[in-house]
Amino acid sequence: MPKKSLIIGMLVGAGILIAIIAISVHASADDNTKDLKLVHIIFRHGIRTPASTYPNDPYINDTFYPTGWGQVTNQGKLQLYQHGRFLRERYGKFLCTHYSPDIYYVQATDVDRTKVTAQCINSGLWPPEGDQKWGPLDWQPIPVHSEPLGTDNLLLVRRPCAQYSLELERLMKSPEIQEKLSRYTEVFEAVEKHTGKEIKTFEDAQDVFTTLMAEEAFNLTLPDWTKDYYPDKLLEPTIFSYILNAYNDKLNRLKGGVFLKKLLNDWKSAADGTLKPKDRKAFLYIGHDSTIVNILSALKVWDPQIPGFAINILMEFSQDKITKEYGLELFLRNSTSDATPIPLRIPNCELFCPLQRLVTLIEPVIPQDWEEECKSDDPNYVPPPPGGP
């Protein structure tokens, strides 16, 4: 397969392997056997310009004017709008036509590209109808909430967590990971020479890979040296950088566990009628590649690969009309705006996973007190500063 085709495949989609093994595909949320009660939708931001660079990057002095570094491109904005139209088609009957802050809540990380992503999706999902039309534009403003990056432990998880950092350090020093790292010594040394950037870890490799991926998506010509290393030789260590950050239950608990705990509380409240506001039907969350990996990995449904721009997770909580049992259906939808949602089966559960069974399955990755569990036994230990986004 030509490199261009390969990287476009990675950029616009994920979940290919899952699609192969999927038992069935649901084209619509309409289901005569269930009553939909609550939806959580989680996106990675849309196609963006490069967010980082390297010393020998021919585009290091490019301003990408007027878009700017790390911002959603026009192509990305249109694609996100189309995603919003898809959501309107899928959930229109459930959400009704008129936007209300009681029905729908949006939260993004405190980063421009995620907030713009939310706005583009909202414009497709909530065109003004009837008395919500306020002028000639087929658009209405919808609030997007966010947490400061330094305190966010829900979507980007940049808030310091000593135990997470210590566990990563322990893993990096382990014979298993050191042996795997040694397999890429030759590749890393060559890429370091070409880029002028130190390449010693899987995270370093990911940084170069994602920069090249964004430059290619922006139709920039990559340097000749990249033909020997990108995407092929850098692909595996880049994917492993995602694997490493969610390598075991402890890391999942401290990284994706807070979000899962929030989801679980929402589902329980929806089931017992205590969800507030009482009319709430949907949450939209906009994050990053790590957000998608954190959530899917904690649920043990992540097929290790690079999450494409605008990849999204659909979580549909409903009640069986016959048994009256509450449960969750989980879908992954890749980056293309016409993609069909792929059902994901949580291990040891059915596609419609009953709430009580789900509670038991994800209990190992739900922190009881995240702040306490993050504390180091060494009061002098200072976690390293977070990277990105």
Protein Blocks (a to p, Z undefined) as FASTA:
>chain_A
ZZklmmmmmmmpghklmmmmpmbdcfbfbdfkbccfbdcddddddddddfbdcfklmklm
pgoiakbghiacfklmmmmmmmmmmmmmmmmmmnombdcfklpccdddfbfklmmmmmmm
mmmmmccehjlpgbjbdcdddddddddfklmcklnopaccfklmmmmmmmmmpmklmmmm
mmmmmmmmmmmmmnopacfbfklmmmmmmmmmmmmmnopacdfklmmmpmklmmmmmmmm
mmmmmmbmklmmmmmmmmmmmmmmmmmmmmnopaccfklcbdcddddfklmmmmmmmnop
accddddehiacdddddddfklopacdddddddfbfkbccdddddehiafblcfklmmmm
mmmmmcfblmlmmpcfblkbccdddehZZ
